Amino acid sequence: MRGERSHAAGEALLLRLRRLIARAHAARGERGELLALLDDIETARRGLIRESEAIKDETRQTSVRTTAIGAYLRGAQIGRGRRHN
């Protein structure tokens, strides 16, 4: 399921960011280590942006489905002679 996969990917990215923060504290003043760290941070940032976009798309799809289900239910109630809100 997409939701479970997104959650696992998000958790992995957050864990990665925590590790990067720990590395940043340990690398004070070492230029080469700091440059490598910046590259890793940028990679993690891009991953978070990708996951964020996937979650937005999933939320949009869920909203459309919810609207369609509501419309279907209202139509079914009208067909049975029930009042609708």
C-alpha positions in Angstrom: 0.0 0.0 0.0 1.3 3.4 -0.9 0.6 5.0 2.5 2.6 2.4 4.4 5.5 2.8 1.9 5.4 6.6 2.2 5.5 6.3 5.9 8.5 4.0 5.9 10.3 6.2 3.4 9.6 9.3 5.4 10.8 7.6 8.6 14.0 6.5 6.8 14.6 10.1 5.5 14.1 11.5 9.0 16.5 9.0 10.5 19.0 10.0 7.8 18.6 13.7 8.6 19.3 12.9 12.3 22.5 11.1 11.3 23.5 14.1 9.1 23.0 16.5 12.0 25.2 14.3 14.2 27.8 14.3 11.5 27.6 18.1 11.2 28.4 18.4 14.9 31.3 16.1 14.6 32.8 17.7 11.4 33.3 21.2 12.8 35.9 23.0 10.7 36.9 20.1 8.4 36.2 21.4 4.9 36.2 18.1 3.0 33.8 16.5 5.5 31.5 19.6 5.4 31.4 19.5 1.6 30.4 15.8 1.7 27.9 16.6 4.3 26.3 19.4 2.3 26.0 16.9 -0.7 24.3 14.4 1.6 21.9 17.0 3.0 20.9 18.1 -0.5 20.2 14.5 -1.5 18.1 14.0 1.6 16.3 17.3 0.9 15.4 16.1 -2.6 14.1 12.8 -1.2 11.9 14.7 1.3 10.5 16.9 -1.5 9.7 13.8 -3.6 7.9 12.2 -0.7 6.0 15.4 0.0 4.8 15.6 -3.6 3.8 11.9 -3.5 1.8 12.6 -0.3 0.1 15.7 -1.9 -0.9 13.6 -4.9 -2.2 10.8 -2.7 -4.2 13.4 -0.7 -5.6 14.9 -3.9 -6.7 11.4 -5.2 -8.4 10.6 -1.9 -10.3 13.9 -2.0 -11.5 13.2 -5.5 -12.6 9.7 -4.5 -14.4 11.0 -1.4 -16.3 13.5 -3.5 -17.2 10.9 -6.1 -18.5 8.5 -3.4 -20.5 11.3 -1.8 -22.1 12.2 -5.2 -22.9 8.5 -5.8 -24.5 8.1 -2.4 -26.6 11.2 -2.9 -27.7 9.9 -6.3 -28.6 6.6 -4.8 -30.7 8.2 -2.0 -32.6 10.3 -4.5 -33.4 7.2 -6.5 -34.9 5.6 -3.5 -37.1 8.6 -2.6 -35.1 9.5 0.5 -34.4 13.1 1.5 -30.8 14.3 1.0 -28.9 16.9 2.8 
